[in-house]
């Protein structure tokens, strides 16, 4: 547990980084004045670390443009879903050769119309654990219920000609508890009919990377980032942790 580890580090007067046991200790001043890259073994105190809360260390990274962004929260996603529900589903886009559509109206005051498009394989609906579905008009709560039963869920909305992805501020794909996002700057979203090429495969895997590729999405990766400030009697050194 990183939080316990950091708390332990702060309680100690000195923190020892145990890597490179074959090397002698090097002062921080020497390291900051030396060209990189090189390997060192240091003996230093942990002065500060950022961010203070562990969950804030998780970011979304685009390997193409090298941008970093915050992971949107559930409220942001719900707001986008509510906005997309304003557009009524287009019945002309129901029940095509590659998906089967089911429509129902909610029993609440708003009486929302929800449409789920189940992607077929060999003209048959696969088992739920192998099924990709697209949903129009659903709330975050309803979508989360679907992700517990079906393999992949993609929130969409209707246009005149095809189904399309929502704003890329929202996840373009959900698998279980994992939400997948696309880079707004590097993505060129394609119509949902592009997915029919995967559905036509002998054994569709519905891997996020493959789905992103056919939909023109540059997939963002979850990364873990922290900054540590280390000090000794000769100076200070900022150490950055960046990992997938």
N, C-alpha and C positions, 0 to 999 in steps of 0.2 A: 504494500500500500504506500503510494508515493507521499501522501500527506503525512503519514506516520513517520516515514523516512526523513522527510524534511524537518518535521518537528524534532526528531531525534538529533539531526544534524545541528539544529540551532541550540540545543541543550548542551552540546559538547563545545569545549573551548577551541578544539581543533578538529577539522574534518580531514581524513586521509583518503585520497582517491587511490584505490589499490591496483589500478592497471599499471602495466609496464614495471613489474617488480625488479627487472634487471637494470633499470635506470636509476641513477641517483636523483635526489630532489633538485628541482630547478626553481629559482626565484621568479616571481611573476614579472618583475621588471625586465629580466633577461628575455622572457617569452615575448613580451609586448614589443621588444626592440629587435626581435629576430624575424627573418622571412619565413613565410608559411609555404608548404605544410611541413611540419616536423612533429615528432612524438616527444612528450615530456611526462615526467612524473612530478606532481606538485604536492605540497603540504600547505593547506590554506584554510581559512575560515569562510563559512558561508555567511555573507553579510545580508543579502536580500535575494528574493526570488519573485518572479512574476510569471503568470498571474497568481493572485493570492488564492483563488478558488480553482480547484482542479478541473472542473467541468469547462472552465473558460479556456483551458489549454487546447481544446479540440477545435480545429478550424477546417475549412474546406479549401483545398489547393488545386489549382489548374496547372498541370504539367506543361501545357502548351504556352500559355502567356505568363506563367509563374505567379499568378495573382493569388492572394489569400483573402478569404472572407469569413465572416461569422456564420455559424450554423443557425439557420432560421429556427425560431421557436414555433410551438404548436399554434399560438395565436395568429402568427403571420400566415401560416398555412390555412387555417380556418377562414381567415379574412378573404384569401384568394378564392377559396372554394365557394364562399357565399357570393362573391362577385361573379363567378362563372355560372352560378345557378340562375342568374338573372336571364341568361340566354336559354330559351326553351329548346329542348332536344328536337332535332330535325327528324321526323318519322321516315323521311325518304332515305335516311342513312341506316335504317334498321335492317337486320337479317340479310347480310351480304353472303357471298360465296365463302368467306373465310371467318365470319363470326355470326353468332346467334344472339339476338337481342331480347331482353325481358324488361318490361316497363311496369312500374307501379306508382301509386300516389300515396304519400304519407298521410297518416291520420291526424297529424297535428293541425294547428290553426292555419299555418301557411299552405298546407296541402301541396307540398313540393312534389314534382314529378322526377323520379329517379329512373335512369336507364342503365342497365348493365349489359355489356356486350361480351359474351363468352367466345374466345377465340377457338375455332375448331381445328382438328387435325384429321385428315382423311375423311372429312365430312362428319366426323364424330366429335362429341365433347369428351375430352380426356378426364381422368380422375381429378378431383379438386386439387390435390397436392402437385399436380402437373399442369394446372390450368393458368393461363394468363387471361385476365379480364380487364376491360376498360369501363370506367364508371362516369356517368354524367349526373350532376346534381346532388351528389352525396356530401354529407358533412364529414368532418374529421373522425368523429366517433363511429360513423357508419363504415368509413373506409378502414379504420383500424380493426373492426370486427371481421371484415372480409379478408384482411391480411393474415388472420389467425387460421383461416381455412384454406385459402387459395395461395398458390405459389407466388404469383405476381399480380399486382394491382396498379393500373395506370389511370390517373384522373385525366379526363378529357372534356372537351366541349364541342358542340356542333358548329360547322360552318355550312355554307350552301352546298359545298361539294364533298366534304369529307370531315372526319373527326380530326381534332388537332389537340396538341398538348396545351396545358395552361401556361401562364407566365412562369418562366424558369426560376423565379423566386421560390416557387413551390417545387417539391420533389417530382421528377417526371416518372419515377418508379418506386414502388414500395414492395419489399420482400420481408415478410415477418416484421421484426422490429427495426429493420434497417431502411432508411430513406436515402434514395440516390438523387443527386442534384447534377445539373448541367451548368457549364460556364456560359453566362449571358453573352460575353464578348466573343467567344470562339465557336459557339454553336450556331448551326443553321438548321433549325427544326424542319423536319419533313412531315408530310401528312401521315396519319396513322396507317394508311393502306400499305406503307412501306413494310410494316410488320408481317404482311402476308407472305413475304419471301421466307421468313423464318418458320412460319406455320406450315409451309409446304415441305420443309425438311423432313427426312425420314424419322428422326427423333429430336424434336425441338428441345434444346436445353434451357432456353429462356435465361441465358446468362446476361447479367447487367451490361457487360462490355459489348456483347453482340447486339443487344437491344439498342444501346446508345449509338452504336455505329450506324445501324440501318435507319435510325431516326434523326441522324445528323447532329447528335449531341456529343459535345466534348465533356466526358465524364469527370466530375470533380471527385477528388479523393480525400478521405478523412485523414488529417494529419494531427500529430501531437507536438505542440510547441511550448517550450519554457525557456526562460532566461534566468541564469544564476549569476550573481556578482560574487566573485571570490576575492579574498584579500589576504595578504601577508604583510610582513613589515616593510616590504619594498614597493608595494603598489597594489593595484586592483585589476581584475580581469573579468570581462563579461564572457560567460560560456552559454552557448545556445544549444538547446536540444530540439531536433527536428526529426520526426520519424513517422512512417506510415503505420 
